[in-house]
Amino acid sequence: MFFKSNKEIKTGDLKLSDYNQIWTKFCFLDESGSLSNRTEPYFTVGLLKMSMPYYLQSKILYQRSKLNFHDEIKFNKISKNNIAFAKFVVDSFFDTRSLSFYSYTTHKDSKYFQNNFANDIWSAYEKITLKLLGASLADKEILILIADHITTPKDVKFEVNIKKNFNESKKRLALSGVCRFDSKSNDLLQIVDLLIGSITYDIKYQNKLVSGDEFKLKLVEYVKNKLGTDTFIKGFRNHSFNIFVEQDNGVEANEKGLSS
């Protein structure tokens, strides 16, 4: 086994020569909803953390080749024609070891959002991302963040800000790099989209904000059954999942949110 754990060495005391004491984890980040679109009340950011993306990626790629299926899998495009493949992707995700999933859902009309983010939506996206990274980081880990590409104003330096602020907050090298890709080119970003899409859609359906598309609801139920939960409206948590849904019950009460 390559990784060796020596509990006597503290995280902050690790050196480059202690490379076999340090886990390097890949994180895939995607968002559901739009912070700038007022007709979309909910905004969810999700993060998938794993050690070896190759195994899950190769399994999906093999199935794509086998079925000659090359379309992007996104929750908002779920239909009769692609739900079977979407369920295969979900099955593959749950069959994969050593991965963790984190998400944060906010309501843009909540007191917390209005008091903290209403005047700067890009700051909201960065701060939610930092919350997810903070919840996912373990001792003796260095993260690598791969995020879905979204168009931002020229003065918004997402990659620079996230790396700088996260490392400064942890007082060590905790995030080695940030890169954004178009999710069409990455199946693991598409998995995050399926999961956070399911979470957000369930919340909207429970609050009667959508009438309920047949195939979207089928996928939502499929994901919930995998986790053994009836609803995501108040979040969900087990050893691998940390789904936080902001409750509009005050201002500072939501500040803690996710926990590692």
C-alpha positions as CSV (number, residue, x, y, z in Angstrom):
1,M,0.0,0.0,0.0
2,F,1.5,3.3,-1.1
3,F,-0.1,5.5,1.6
4,K,1.4,5.2,5.1
5,S,-0.2,6.8,8.1
6,N,2.1,8.0,10.9
7,K,0.0,9.5,13.6
8,E,3.0,11.1,15.2
9,I,3.5,13.4,12.3
10,K,1.0,16.3,12.5
11,T,-0.5,17.6,9.3
12,G,1.2,21.0,9.6
13,D,4.6,19.4,10.1
14,L,4.5,17.3,6.9
15,K,7.3,17.9,4.3
16,L,7.4,17.3,0.6
17,S,9.6,14.2,1.4
18,D,6.6,12.8,3.3
19,Y,4.7,12.3,0.1
20,N,3.6,8.8,1.1
21,Q,1.9,10.3,4.2
22,I,-0.3,12.6,2.1
23,W,-3.5,11.8,0.3
24,T,-4.2,13.7,-2.9
25,K,-7.9,13.8,-3.6
26,F,-9.7,15.0,-6.7
27,C,-12.8,17.2,-6.1
28,F,-15.4,17.7,-8.9
29,L,-17.6,20.8,-8.4
30,D,-20.8,21.7,-10.2
31,E,-23.8,23.9,-9.5
32,S,-27.6,23.7,-10.1
33,G,-29.7,26.8,-10.6
34,S,-28.5,30.4,-11.2
35,L,-27.5,33.0,-8.7
36,S,-28.4,35.8,-11.1
37,N,-31.8,34.4,-12.2
38,R,-34.5,35.6,-9.9
39,T,-37.0,33.1,-11.2
40,E,-34.7,30.3,-9.8
41,P,-35.2,30.5,-6.0
42,Y,-32.8,27.7,-5.1
43,F,-29.1,27.4,-5.8
44,T,-27.1,24.2,-5.0
45,V,-23.4,23.6,-5.3
46,G,-22.2,20.0,-5.0
47,L,-18.7,18.5,-4.6
48,L,-17.6,14.9,-5.3
49,K,-14.3,13.9,-3.6
50,M,-12.4,10.8,-4.6
51,S,-8.9,9.3,-4.8
52,M,-8.9,7.6,-8.1
53,P,-11.4,9.1,-10.6
54,Y,-10.1,6.7,-13.3
55,Y,-12.1,3.7,-12.2
56,L,-15.5,5.4,-12.2
57,Q,-14.7,7.4,-15.3
58,S,-13.5,4.3,-17.2
59,K,-16.6,2.4,-16.3
60,I,-18.9,5.1,-17.7
61,L,-16.7,5.5,-20.8
62,Y,-16.9,1.8,-21.5
63,Q,-20.7,1.9,-21.2
64,R,-20.9,4.9,-23.5
65,S,-18.8,3.1,-26.1
66,K,-20.9,-0.1,-25.7
67,L,-24.2,1.7,-26.2
68,N,-22.7,4.3,-28.7
69,F,-24.2,6.9,-26.3
70,H,-22.2,10.2,-26.3
71,D,-24.8,12.8,-25.1
72,E,-24.1,14.9,-22.0
73,I,-26.1,13.6,-19.0
74,K,-27.6,16.6,-17.2
75,F,-30.5,16.5,-14.8
76,N,-32.6,19.1,-16.6
77,K,-32.3,17.0,-19.8
78,I,-33.5,13.7,-18.3
79,S,-36.1,12.1,-20.5
80,K,-37.4,8.7,-21.6
81,N,-34.5,8.4,-24.0
82,N,-31.7,8.7,-21.4
83,I,-33.0,7.9,-18.0
84,A,-31.7,4.3,-18.3
85,F,-28.2,5.5,-18.8
86,A,-28.6,8.1,-16.0
87,K,-29.6,5.3,-13.7
88,F,-26.5,3.3,-14.8
89,V,-24.3,6.3,-13.9
90,V,-26.0,6.6,-10.5
91,D,-25.5,2.9,-9.9
92,S,-21.8,3.2,-10.9
93,F,-21.3,6.1,-8.5
94,F,-22.8,4.1,-5.6
95,D,-20.8,1.1,-6.4
96,T,-17.5,3.0,-6.3
97,R,-15.5,2.9,-3.1
98,S,-13.6,5.7,-1.3
99,L,-15.7,8.7,-2.4
100,S,-17.6,11.4,-0.6
101,F,-20.3,13.8,-1.7
102,Y,-21.1,17.2,-0.2
103,S,-23.7,19.8,-1.2
104,Y,-25.0,23.1,-0.1
105,T,-28.4,24.4,-1.0
106,T,-29.4,28.0,-0.4
107,H,-32.7,29.9,-1.0
108,K,-31.9,33.3,-2.5
109,D,-34.8,35.0,-0.6
110,S,-33.6,33.6,2.8
111,K,-32.5,36.0,5.5
112,Y,-29.1,34.5,5.5
113,F,-28.6,34.8,1.8
114,Q,-29.9,38.4,1.6
115,N,-27.8,39.6,4.5
116,N,-24.6,38.0,3.3
117,F,-24.7,37.6,-0.5
118,A,-27.5,39.6,-2.1
119,N,-25.2,42.4,-3.3
120,D,-22.4,40.1,-4.6
121,I,-23.6,36.8,-6.2
122,W,-20.1,35.8,-7.2
123,S,-18.9,36.1,-3.7
124,A,-21.7,33.8,-2.7
125,Y,-20.5,31.1,-5.2
126,E,-16.9,31.4,-3.9
127,K,-17.9,31.3,-0.3
128,I,-20.2,28.3,-0.8
129,T,-17.4,26.5,-2.6
130,L,-15.0,27.3,0.3
131,K,-17.6,25.8,2.7
132,L,-17.7,22.6,0.7
133,L,-14.0,22.3,0.5
134,G,-13.7,22.9,4.2
135,A,-16.2,20.2,5.0
136,S,-14.5,17.7,2.7
137,L,-10.8,18.3,3.8
138,A,-9.3,15.7,6.1
139,D,-6.0,15.7,7.9
140,K,-3.0,14.9,5.7
141,E,-4.9,15.7,2.5
142,I,-4.2,18.0,-0.4
143,L,-7.2,18.6,-2.7
144,I,-7.3,19.2,-6.4
145,L,-10.4,21.1,-7.6
146,I,-12.0,20.6,-11.0
147,A,-15.0,22.8,-11.4
148,D,-17.7,23.3,-14.0
149,H,-17.0,26.3,-16.2
150,I,-19.4,29.2,-15.8
151,T,-19.1,32.6,-17.5
152,T,-18.1,35.2,-15.0
153,P,-17.3,38.9,-15.2
154,K,-13.7,39.6,-16.1
155,D,-12.8,40.9,-12.6
156,V,-13.9,37.7,-11.0
157,K,-10.9,35.4,-10.5
158,F,-12.5,32.3,-9.2
159,E,-9.5,30.0,-9.5
160,V,-7.1,32.4,-7.9
161,N,-9.5,33.4,-5.1
162,I,-10.5,29.9,-4.1
163,K,-6.9,28.6,-3.9
164,K,-5.5,31.6,-2.1
165,N,-8.4,31.9,0.4
166,F,-8.6,28.2,1.2
167,N,-4.9,27.7,1.8
168,E,-4.7,30.9,3.9
169,S,-7.7,29.7,6.0
170,K,-6.0,26.3,6.6
171,K,-2.5,27.8,7.0
172,R,-1.0,25.1,4.8
173,L,-1.1,23.8,1.3
174,A,-4.6,22.2,1.4
175,L,-5.6,23.0,-2.2
176,S,-2.9,22.5,-4.9
177,G,-4.9,23.8,-7.8
178,V,-8.2,24.8,-9.4
179,C,-9.2,24.3,-13.0
180,R,-12.6,24.8,-14.7
181,F,-13.8,22.6,-17.5
182,D,-16.9,22.4,-19.6
183,S,-19.0,19.7,-18.0
184,K,-19.7,18.2,-21.5
185,S,-16.2,16.9,-21.5
186,N,-16.2,15.3,-18.1
187,D,-18.5,12.5,-16.9
188,L,-17.7,13.1,-13.2
189,L,-18.9,16.7,-13.4
190,Q,-22.1,15.3,-15.0
191,I,-22.5,12.9,-12.0
192,V,-22.4,15.9,-9.6
193,D,-25.0,17.6,-11.8
194,L,-27.3,14.5,-11.6
195,L,-27.0,14.5,-7.8
196,I,-27.5,18.1,-7.1
197,G,-30.2,18.3,-9.8
198,S,-32.1,15.5,-7.9
199,I,-31.7,17.3,-4.6
200,T,-32.9,20.7,-5.8
201,Y,-35.7,19.2,-7.8
202,D,-37.0,17.2,-4.8
203,I,-37.0,20.4,-2.7
204,K,-38.8,22.4,-5.4
205,Y,-41.3,19.5,-5.8
206,Q,-42.0,19.2,-2.1
207,N,-42.6,23.0,-2.0
208,K,-44.9,22.8,-5.0
209,L,-42.7,25.0,-7.1
210,V,-42.7,22.5,-10.0
211,S,-45.5,20.2,-11.1
212,G,-43.2,17.2,-11.5
213,D,-41.8,15.8,-14.7
214,E,-42.3,12.1,-14.9
215,F,-38.7,11.1,-15.7
216,K,-37.1,13.7,-13.4
217,L,-39.2,12.4,-10.5
218,K,-38.2,8.8,-11.3
219,L,-34.5,9.7,-11.1
220,V,-35.1,11.7,-7.9
221,E,-36.8,8.6,-6.3
222,Y,-34.0,6.4,-7.6
223,V,-31.3,8.5,-5.9
224,K,-33.4,8.8,-2.7
225,N,-33.9,5.0,-2.6
226,K,-30.1,4.5,-3.0
227,L,-29.6,6.7,0.1
228,G,-32.6,5.4,2.1
229,T,-34.3,8.8,2.5
230,D,-37.8,10.1,1.8
231,T,-36.8,13.6,1.0
232,F,-33.9,16.1,0.8
233,I,-36.0,19.0,2.0
234,K,-34.1,19.2,5.3
235,G,-30.8,17.7,4.0
236,F,-29.3,14.3,4.6
237,R,-26.2,12.9,6.1
238,N,-24.4,9.6,6.4
239,H,-20.7,8.4,6.4
240,S,-20.3,9.4,2.7
241,F,-22.9,12.1,2.1
242,N,-23.2,15.5,3.7
243,I,-26.2,17.3,2.0
244,F,-26.9,20.6,3.7
245,V,-30.1,22.5,2.9
246,E,-30.3,26.0,4.3
247,Q,-33.4,26.5,6.5
248,D,-34.7,30.1,6.7
249,N,-34.8,30.2,10.5
250,G,-32.6,33.1,11.2
251,V,-29.5,34.8,10.0
252,E,-26.4,33.4,11.8
253,A,-28.0,30.0,12.5
254,N,-27.0,29.0,9.0
255,E,-23.4,30.1,9.2
256,K,-22.0,26.8,10.4
257,G,-23.8,24.7,7.8
258,L,-21.7,21.9,6.6
259,S,-19.3,20.2,9.0
260,S,-16.4,17.9,8.2
